[in-house]
């Protein structure tokens, strides 16, 4: 590692272990470098017949996204369910170790919805989905990540290691689940609301401090 690289990493704080608390583990962002993002990287996907500002807003640093179960899909030819999601544009990846980080919020009453997604795999479209059912956050619809997710901000970190083919899910700095990867030639991150089974009439999530990070290599 060059002296310049060391100084850069130290200035960003990513080589200095910072603890979630004194008795747990190093924060999941240690060893990763944040990628520059601006509003142009946040591409909103929503019902094709509804203006963006009727389903999405960005105010005071927070993205607010909602969708109704009666909304149409994102294109006239799509067979998928209603969604209002941000697709992070400009940082599709096919190798290395990448991470999504953000503060999420799900209001009570929202259920049957995917709020975050690692897009791209072999045989179907999604490597990872985080869903909410009746106040519990799941990995897909099987694995409970955390209960009582409603009406509070939580920290989400999702690490996707292409080379080792695995996905790690952290909530509030704690590793909650590790799953195998699903292959695929290209991947990217999405967040918002995407209706699933047994959905509520209105589905909403809010996000702030969204980051994309890549593992440092030298």
N, C-alpha and C positions, 0 to 999 in steps of 0.2 A: 504494500500500500504506500502510495506517495505521501509526502508531508502535506501537500495541498489537499489531497483527498481526506486525510485525517482531520485537518483543520475545518474543512467543509462540513464533515459529519458532526464534529464536536459543536460547531456553531449552530447546527440544526437540532442538536440534542438527541440524535438517534443512535449514538454510540455510548451514551451514558445511561446505564440501566436505571430507569425510574420505576418504582414499585407501585402496583395498584394499592397494596397495603403491605405492611412490614412482614406478614406471614404468608403471603400468597405467591405470586409469580411476577416475572417481568412483564411489563405492558406489551401487548402484541405488536405494537408499531416499532419496537426496538429493532434496529437492523434494516429498516425500510426507509426509502427516500420518497417524500411526497412529490407528486407530479403536478405541475401548474394546471389549474382549472379556472375557467371563467364562465360566464353565463352561456356563452356559445357552445360549451361542451355539454350543456343540459338540454337535450332534445326531448320535447314532450310528445308522447304518443297518447291520443285520446280518441273518443268516438268521432268518426269522420264527419258527422253532421253538426258538431258542436264547436263553437269557438273556444280557443285555448283558455281564454280568461274566464270562461264559465266553469272550468274544471280544475284550473291550476292558478296559483299565485306565488310570487316570490316577494316577500315583504319582511323588512327588519331581519334579513339573514335566514329566513325560514321558508322552505318550500312547503306549500300546502296543496295536497292533491286529493280529489274525491271523485267518486263515480257512483252511478245508480244502477241497480240490477236491470233496469229497463233500457239502459243506454245501448247504442249500437256498437259493433266492433270498430277497430281502428281503420278498417278499409271496407268498401262495399263487398269485396270478395272473400274477406276473412271469415272463418268459421269459429274463431275464438270468442271468449267472453268479453264483456265490457272491461275497459281498463283506462286508467289515467296514470301513466308511468313516465319517469324520466329515464331515457336511455343515455348513458354516458358515452358521448361521441368523441372520436379522435384517439382513443386509447384501446382499441381492440388488440388482443394479444394471443399469441400461439405458443409461447414458451416462457420460461422463467417462473418467478413467484410474485403474484400480484395480490393486492389487498384493497378491499373497500372498507372505509371507516365513516361513521356518521352517527349523529344523535337522532333517534327515532321516537315518535310519539303516536300512539293509537288511541283515539277516543273511545269510550265505552259505547257499546252497541255495534261497533264494526266487527263483523265476523265473516268467515268463509272467504278469505281474501289472502292473496300473496302480497307481501309488502317489500320484498327484496329478492333479487334473482341474479344468479350467475348464468348468463345465457351462453348456449353452445354446448353440444355434446354429440355423441354418435347414436343414431336411431331415433332420437327425439330432440327437443330444442333446449332443454334446461339441465345444466349440471347441478344446480342447487336452487331450491326455493324455500323461503321462509314465509310461513303462513300463520294467520291468527284465526283461532276458533274459540269463541266464548271466553276471551280474555287470556288464553294461553298461546304462547308462541311455539310453533312447531318447525322442525326441519321436514320439508314436504308435509305430509299429513300423518306421519308415523311417530317421529321422535320428539318428545317434549323437551324444549330448550329452557323455558322459564314460564312459570305461572304468574298470574296477576300482572299482566303487562299493560293493562288499561290505564290511561290518564296519568302517565308519568313519562318523563324523558329517560331513555335508556341508551347506553353506548353500545353500538354494534360494530364488530370487526369480523370480516370474512376474509380468510386467507386461502387463495387458490394456488396450489403448487402443481404446475403442469408436469414437470419432469418426474416428480414422485407420485403424481396422480392422487392427490388428496385435497380435501377441503376442511378447514377448521373454522368453527363458529365460536366467537367470544361474545359474551354479554356482560357489560359493565366490567370488562377486563378479565373475566373468568372464562376459561375454556369450557364450553358446554357440550360440544360434540365434534367428533372427527369422522368424516365419511370418505369413502373412496371416490376418486374422480371418475368421469364418464367418457374421457377421450374427447375428440372433436378437434377441428382444424383452427377454429377461431372462437374467441370468447369476449364478452364485455359485461359490465355491471348495469343493473336496472333497479330502480326503487320507486315506490308509489303505492298504487292499489290496482290489483288485477283479480277480478272475481273468480272464485272457485266454487266448489259444491257447498250447498247449504248457506248461501250468502245472505247477508242482510240487505235491506232495500238501499241503504246508503252506506258506502265504505269510504273511509278517510284515513290518511296517514300524513304526518308532518315530519320534515327532516331539516336538520341544520348541521353546519360544520362538516359537510360531506367532502371526503377526500378520496383520491386514488393514490396508492403507494406501490412502489416496486422495490423488491429486495435489492440491497446494495451488492454489487459484485465488483471485484478488483482484479 
